[in-house]
């Protein structure tokens, strides 16, 4: 070895930080909503370390690696740190936790990155039992191809060799985490290297409840279970990091509510933390300032709004009921970790127009029930990501493939992309756990007929709201008990007009007791101007009354019609709301 290489190697060994023991304060009790992941890690990692003699007796190899993947902020790094602390509690020994980012191992000198990787594994072997955690491992071990330079290929080959060498060094566990599992080299994804692959989904309703309870469990003033349930329903599409930010924001809102002038004071203010009580309004205010990760990533999942629920609830239940009857495993949150032979593909074709709320309201609400599964969307907004989504859909199971408005954008993509989509869909045989959901206005493209119509596909035609649904939607706007219902607005307008007319009459006819003999010209002008303003106000109120009566007549025509589409109904709702909340003098009824 040359002198330069010896200096480089010694420099790399000095740069490897000292091993840091995992903190005992972090364990699985601080992880909410991931009980199936914790169960799998106990079986795959902790059990072999506790009972290694069983594997030696049967001459088999214990798992050496686990690969975490899923959307950002779902707890991959948190679980890795909690695993090390949990092993410490089991009495196996002091576990050393090495946390490395994928790019931390890269060096500018040729061969230096490989030497640094070897030094890390040697250090972990000396500190056994130990855990090596590679965050963003797709940056360290990407797919080897002609597009990548030889440095990445050499680094991947070195990592493969080092992981194979762990067979003779029990007590060293390698964990990788990535948001893009399709970008990781396939050679790593096999038993003997990464034996287990755990998908970290967006938390469902029960998982969100668990995360909220973990973050608020140490507060002096505990949240009620009723509000926790409500908050879990309001945070659809929130990942674990979003919920943590929500709890932090609620505390800040609580401080600003009880100490409103704290930001205007330059010096430190004495605040008694024990006296702070986070209320429901603080969470709702903090939620308004948080953009969920799923929204930034373009995911489409949300509950039906309370406005549109009367019109589309029946359609949503209909779609979910068909999925529940034919493919119930897709609706189970633990489906990814449930063994069985009843896993097979499902296909759902929804036919209807967007005026019926199909793509804007119905499909996001259906996806909300499937939020625990990775979803790959193909629509007109991601033409540049078609190939990436195709590669991802072929490598992740179980999954949901969404073809939104397929008849609108199909003719605008190249033939090669069309062929790739058709090939990918036709490769999904009946035994693969993939649920394909497509929506179109009239019929799907001809090239997709073989996939949908020659297989077990559920065809659902979206109906228009029936008479009962329209009545349930419109009746509260006209006859409800709320102040914005139209009959209440009519009563308030009439009462205001009568009050203004009465006030006008009293002002004009009221005599001046002190100076009844002389009336000044200024007083006459003042009374005249006041009368004119009251008349204008009364006429404006009368115009509003006429407009509302027209709305009532319109409601009668809607009742007599057999057709009203969803989008028109929603637009009509907001028109009535605007009409009933704004009047000429700027007040709100």
DOGU-520709 format. One record per residue (C-alpha): residue in one letter; z, x, y. Coordinates in steps of 0.5 Angstrom, whole numbers, plus 500, padded with zeros to 3 digits. Example, Ala and Ser with C-alpha at 12.3 -4.5 7.8 and 13.67 -1.06 7.14 Angstrom:
  residu   pz   px   py
       A  516  525  491
       S  514  527  498
//
This chain:
  residu   pz   px   py
       X  500  500  500
       X  498  503  507
       X  503  504  512
       X  501  498  516
       X  501  493  511
       X  509  496  509
       X  510  495  517
       X  507  488  517
       X  511  486  511
       X  518  488  513
       X  516  485  520
       X  515  478  516
       X  521  479  512
       X  525  480  518
       X  522  474  521
       X  524  469  516
       X  531  466  518
       X  537  466  515
       X  538  460  510
       X  542  454  513
       X  546  450  509
       X  545  442  510
       X  550  438  514
       X  554  434  510
       X  554  428  515
       X  547  426  513
       X  547  423  506
       X  543  417  503
       X  548  412  506
       X  545  414  513
       X  538  412  511
       X  537  405  511
       X  531  400  508
       X  529  406  503
       X  533  404  497
       X  527  405  492
       X  526  412  495
       X  533  414  494
       X  533  411  487
       X  527  415  485
       X  529  422  488
       X  536  421  484
       X  532  420  478
       X  527  426  479
       X  531  431  483
       X  539  430  482
       X  539  428  475
       X  535  434  472
       X  540  439  477
       X  546  435  474
       X  544  435  467
       X  539  441  466
       X  541  442  459
       X  538  436  456
       X  531  438  459
       X  532  445  455
       X  534  442  449
       X  528  438  449
       X  524  444  451
       X  521  440  457
       X  520  442  464
       X  524  438  470
       X  520  436  476
       X  519  441  481
       X  516  438  487
       X  515  431  491
       X  510  429  496
       X  512  424  501
       X  507  421  505
       X  506  415  510
       X  505  413  517
       X  509  417  522
       X  516  415  524
       X  518  412  517
       X  524  417  515
       X  520  422  511
       X  524  428  514
       X  530  424  514
       X  530  423  507
       X  529  430  505
       X  535  432  509
       X  539  427  506
       X  537  429  499
       X  540  436  500
       X  547  433  503
       X  547  429  497
       X  546  434  492
       X  552  438  496
       X  556  432  494
       X  555  432  487
       X  558  438  486
       X  552  442  483
       X  553  448  489
       X  552  449  496
       X  544  447  497
       X  540  451  502
       X  535  447  506
       X  529  451  508
       X  525  446  514
       X  518  449  515
       X  512  446  519
       X  505  447  516
       X  503  451  522
       X  509  455  522
       X  507  459  516
       X  500  461  520
       X  500  468  522
       X  494  472  526
       X  493  478  521
       X  489  477  515
       X  494  477  509
       X  500  476  514
       X  501  468  512
       X  501  469  505
       X  506  475  505
       X  510  470  510
       X  510  464  504
       X  512  469  499
       X  518  471  503
       X  520  464  504
       X  520  463  496
       X  523  469  495
       X  529  467  499
       X  529  460  497
       X  530  463  489
       X  536  468  492
       X  539  462  495
       X  539  457  489
       X  540  451  489
       X  535  450  495
       X  530  446  497
       X  524  448  501
       X  521  442  506
       X  514  443  508
       X  513  438  514
       X  506  436  516
       X  503  440  509
       X  496  438  511
       X  496  443  516
       X  498  448  511
       X  494  446  505
       X  488  442  507
       X  482  441  502
       X  478  447  501
       X  471  446  503
       X  466  450  506
       X  468  447  513
       X  474  451  512
       X  475  459  513
       X  477  463  508
       X  484  464  511
       X  486  457  509
       X  483  457  502
       X  487  464  501
       X  493  460  503
       X  492  454  499
       X  491  459  493
       X  498  463  494
       X  502  456  495
       X  499  454  488
       X  501  460  485
       X  508  460  488
       X  509  453  486
       X  507  455  479
       X  512  460  478
       X  517  456  479
       X  517  454  472
       X  521  460  470
       X  526  459  477
       X  530  453  476
       X  534  450  482
       X  528  451  487
       X  525  444  489
       X  519  443  494
       X  518  437  498
       X  512  436  502
       X  511  431  507
       X  504  428  511
       X  501  422  514
       X  494  424  511
       X  495  425  504
       X  487  425  503
       X  487  431  507
       X  492  435  502
       X  488  439  497
       X  488  435  490
       X  490  441  486
       X  497  440  489
       X  497  433  487
       X  498  434  480
       X  505  434  475
       X  507  441  475
       X  507  442  482
       X  508  435  486
       X  510  431  480
       X  512  425  484
       X  508  422  490
       X  513  417  494
       X  509  412  500
       X  514  411  506
       X  511  404  508
       X  513  401  515
       X  519  397  513
       X  519  390  512
       X  524  385  514
       X  530  387  509
       X  529  394  511
       X  529  393  518
       X  536  389  517
       X  538  395  513
       X  536  400  519
       X  539  396  524
       X  546  396  521
       X  545  404  520
       X  544  405  527
       X  549  400  530
       X  555  400  524
       X  559  405  528
       X  559  401  534
       X  566  398  536
       X  563  391  538
       X  559  390  532
       X  553  385  532
       X  553  379  528
       X  549  378  522
       X  545  372  525
       X  543  376  531
       X  541  382  526
       X  537  377  522
       X  533  375  529
       X  532  382  531
       X  529  384  524
       X  524  378  525
       X  522  380  532
       X  521  387  530
       X  515  386  526
       X  511  393  526
       X  516  397  528
       X  517  403  524
       X  524  407  523
       X  524  411  529
       X  522  405  533
       X  528  401  531
       X  532  408  533
       X  529  408  540
       X  530  400  541
       X  538  401  539
       X  538  407  544
       X  535  403  549
       X  539  397  548
       X  545  402  550
       X  542  405  556
       X  541  397  558
       X  548  396  557
       X  550  402  561
       X  545  400  567
       X  548  392  566
       X  555  394  567
       X  554  400  572
       X  548  398  576
       X  549  403  582
       X  550  409  577
       X  543  412  578
       X  544  412  586
       X  550  416  585
       X  549  424  585
       X  556  425  582
       X  558  424  575
       X  561  417  574
       X  567  416  569
       X  565  411  564
       X  569  408  559
       X  565  408  552
       X  570  404  549
       X  569  398  554
       X  561  398  553
       X  559  392  549
       X  551  391  547
       X  549  384  548
       X  543  381  546
       X  540  381  553
       X  540  389  552
       X  536  389  546
       X  531  384  549
       X  530  388  555
       X  529  395  551
       X  524  392  546
       X  520  390  552
       X  519  398  554
       X  518  400  547
       X  510  400  544
       X  511  400  537
       X  507  405  533
       X  503  400  529
       X  500  398  536
       X  498  405  538
       X  495  406  531
       X  491  400  532
       X  494  396  526
       X  494  389  526
       X  500  385  523
       X  505  380  527
       X  508  373  526
       X  505  367  528
       X  507  366  536
       X  511  359  537
       X  505  356  541
       X  500  357  535
       X  505  356  529
       X  504  348  529
       X  496  349  528
       X  496  355  523
       X  502  355  519
       X  499  350  514
       X  493  355  513
       X  497  361  513
       X  501  358  507
       X  495  356  504
       X  493  364  504
       X  499  366  502
       X  500  361  496
       X  494  363  493
       X  496  371  493
       X  502  369  490
       X  499  365  485
       X  494  370  482
       X  497  377  485
       X  504  376  486
       X  505  383  485
       X  502  385  492
       X  507  381  495
       X  513  385  492
       X  516  390  497
       X  518  394  491
       X  511  394  488
       X  509  401  489
       X  515  403  484
       X  515  397  479
       X  512  399  472
       X  508  394  469
       X  501  393  466
       X  500  387  471
       X  497  391  476
       X  490  389  478
       X  485  388  484
       X  485  382  488
       X  479  379  493
       X  480  374  498
       X  474  372  502
       X  476  368  509
       X  470  364  512
       X  471  361  519
       X  470  362  526
       X  474  366  531
       X  475  359  535
       X  479  357  529
       X  484  363  530
       X  482  366  524
       X  481  374  526
       X  486  373  532
       X  492  370  529
       X  491  368  522
       X  489  375  519
       X  495  379  523
       X  500  374  520
       X  497  375  513
       X  498  382  514
       X  505  381  516
       X  507  379  509
       X  503  385  506
       X  506  390  511
       X  509  394  505
       X  502  397  503
       X  498  401  506
       X  492  398  510
       X  485  401  511
       X  481  397  516
       X  473  396  517
       X  471  393  523
       X  466  394  529
       X  472  398  533
       X  472  404  528
       X  465  406  527
       X  467  413  528
       X  472  413  522
       X  469  409  517
       X  468  416  513
       X  475  417  513
       X  478  411  512
       X  473  411  506
       X  476  417  503
       X  483  414  504
       X  482  408  501
       X  479  412  494
       X  486  416  494
       X  492  411  496
       X  494  406  491
       X  496  400  491
       X  493  399  498
       X  490  393  502
       X  482  394  504
       X  481  389  510
       X  474  387  512
       X  474  384  519
       X  468  380  522
       X  464  383  517
       X  458  379  518
       X  458  381  526
       X  458  389  525
       X  454  390  518
       X  447  390  521
       X  449  395  526
       X  451  401  522
       X  447  406  518
       X  444  405  511
       X  448  411  508
       X  455  408  511
       X  453  401  508
       X  452  404  501
       X  458  408  502
       X  462  402  503
       X  459  398  497
       X  460  404  493
       X  467  404  495
       X  468  397  493
       X  464  397  487
       X  468  403  484
       X  475  398  485
       X  475  396  478
       X  479  390  476
       X  485  395  473
       X  486  398  480
       X  492  395  485
       X  487  394  491
       X  487  387  495
       X  481  386  499
       X  481  381  504
       X  474  380  508
       X  473  375  514
       X  466  372  516
       X  463  366  520
       X  458  363  515
       X  457  368  509
       X  458  375  507
       X  452  380  507
       X  447  380  501
       X  449  387  499
       X  456  385  498
       X  455  379  494
       X  455  383  488
       X  462  385  489
       X  465  378  492
       X  461  373  488
       X  461  376  481
       X  468  378  481
       X  475  374  481
       X  475  372  488
       X  478  367  492
       X  474  363  497
       X  478  360  503
       X  475  356  508
       X  479  355  514
       X  480  348  516
       X  480  345  523
       X  487  343  525
       X  488  335  523
       X  491  330  527
       X  498  331  525
       X  498  338  527
       X  495  337  534
       X  500  332  535
       X  505  336  533
       X  502  342  538
       X  501  337  544
       X  506  332  544
       X  512  337  546
       X  508  339  552
       X  507  331  554
       X  514  328  551
       X  518  334  550
       X  525  334  553
       X  524  341  556
       X  523  342  564
       X  516  344  563
       X  514  337  559
       X  509  333  563
       X  513  327  563
       X  519  331  566
       X  514  334  571
       X  511  327  573
       X  518  324  574
       X  520  331  579
       X  514  330  583
       X  515  322  584
       X  522  324  586
       X  520  329  590
       X  515  325  594
       X  520  319  595
       X  525  324  597
       X  520  327  602
       X  518  320  605
       X  525  318  606
       X  527  324  609
       X  521  323  614
       X  523  316  616
       X  531  318  617
       X  528  324  621
       X  524  319  626
       X  528  313  626
       X  535  317  627
       X  537  316  635
       X  540  321  639
       X  547  319  641
       X  548  324  646
       X  541  324  650
       X  539  317  648
       X  536  316  655
       X  532  322  655
       X  528  325  650
       X  525  332  651
       X  518  333  650
       X  519  339  645
       X  523  335  641
       X  517  330  640
       X  513  336  638
       X  518  338  633
       X  518  331  630
       X  511  331  630
       X  510  337  627
       X  515  336  622
       X  512  329  620
       X  505  333  619
       X  508  338  614
       X  512  333  610
       X  505  329  610
       X  502  335  607
       X  507  336  602
       X  507  329  600
       X  499  329  599
       X  499  336  595
       X  505  333  591
       X  500  326  590
       X  494  331  588
       X  499  334  583
       X  500  328  580
       X  493  326  580
       X  492  332  576
       X  497  331  571
       X  495  324  570
       X  488  327  568
       X  491  331  563
       X  495  325  560
       X  488  322  559
       X  485  328  556
       X  491  328  551
       X  489  321  549
       X  482  323  548
       X  484  329  544
       X  488  324  540
       X  482  320  539
       X  478  326  537
       X  478  329  530
       X  476  336  532
       X  480  341  537
       X  479  348  535
       X  485  353  536
       X  483  357  541
       X  481  351  546
       X  488  348  544
       X  492  355  546
       X  488  355  553
       X  489  348  554
       X  497  349  553
       X  497  355  558
       X  493  351  563
       X  498  345  562
       X  504  350  563
       X  501  353  569
       X  499  346  572
       X  507  344  571
       X  510  351  573
       X  507  351  580
       X  507  346  586
       X  505  347  593
       X  511  349  596
       X  512  355  591
       X  518  352  587
       X  519  351  580
       X  520  344  577
//
